[in-house]
Structures are given as structure tokens and as C-alpha cells.
Amino acid sequence: MSQDNVESAGHSARKDSSSGQSADNFGIMPELDDTDRQIIALLSTNARMPVAKLAQKLGLARTTAQARLDRLERTGIIAGYTLRLSEGALRGQIRATVLVHITPAAQTAVLGQLRRLTAVERVHTTSGRFDLACQLRAGSTGELDQTLDSIGEIEGVVAMETLVHLSTRIDRAV
């Protein structure tokens, strides 16, 4: 598994460059205390916050804040740093969730085909009537329509239902 070091405002995170996941996602995660949760909350609003400012907001020494941040990264609780686009930057983009029902043996092949579609941002396995929930982003209704046609043509896809996102009312994504 190849590793990249991602540097952001004085803190580093190790992540798997092929999936964006931490190298140890499936191990037992340590318990989070209130300070850990505060660090995560502050970084979720500004992942580029310098460690010195993070320490100041938490009332900690910079070295203590850095040690806690290093532990959160090392244990895989913080898997990496990313950016979030504003609603203004996404203006004109069409977002949709596609619920996909597939044949039982087709998951690996279907996921391989979905990876090739640039409009597919994220795919979750689900319980219930559908097997996959795909998050899409397209530049136009035509691009969305073409992506939906491509998904429908994948061998192993039995049925689909598309939900076009009209607006985001709550976003607590970390």
C-alpha cells in the first residue's frame, strides 16, 4: 500500500493514496475524550488551522496540542485533510444520489465500472431494498443523464432510483 504524507498548516497525516483511507482503519479505535472531540470540531471547520492557534483555542501548550493531533493521525481517527467547496463554488453543479439494486455476485464488477465514471464522487453499500448509494456531481442535466444511462448499462445493475439534490439544509460532514 503506497503512503503519502499530507502536510497542512504544520500538521501531517498519513493516508493511503489509493483510497484516501488511513492505513489502519479497521483496528480498534482509541476512546476520544472531550479535548480530542474539540480538536476534531475545530479542524472540521478549518483543517488548515495552525497548531499554535488550535492550542490557544483549547487552552493547551502547543506541544500538547501537537502530540494529541499526532496521536489522532497515527491511530487513524484523523485519516487526512481535505477541502470543502462553498455553495457558491458549487453553483451550477447538479448533485444527486442514485440508489442501485444489483445482483448478489456483481458488487466487485459494478464498483469497478462506477470508479470509471468521473461524476461518481462516493459510493456506499447499504442495507434494505438497494445495495449501493452513489453520490454524483455533474455540470449539467445532460451530463447527469449520461451518467445515469452509463450506470444503468452496467452488467449486474437490476434497478435504480435517482434523487436530485435541490439544496443542502444541514451539513455536519466531517
NORTA-V640839 format. One record per helix or strand of 2 or more residues. SS is the DSSP state (H for helix, E for strand). FROM is the first residue (numbers start at 0). TO is the last residue. If there is no record, write none. Layout:
# NORTA-V640839
SS|FROM|TO + SS|FROM|TO
This chain:
# NORTA-V640839
E|2|7 + E|10|15 + H|33|44 + H|50|57 + H|61|73 + H|86|89 + E|93|101 + H|103|114 + E|119|124 + E|131|137 + H|140|151 + E|156|163
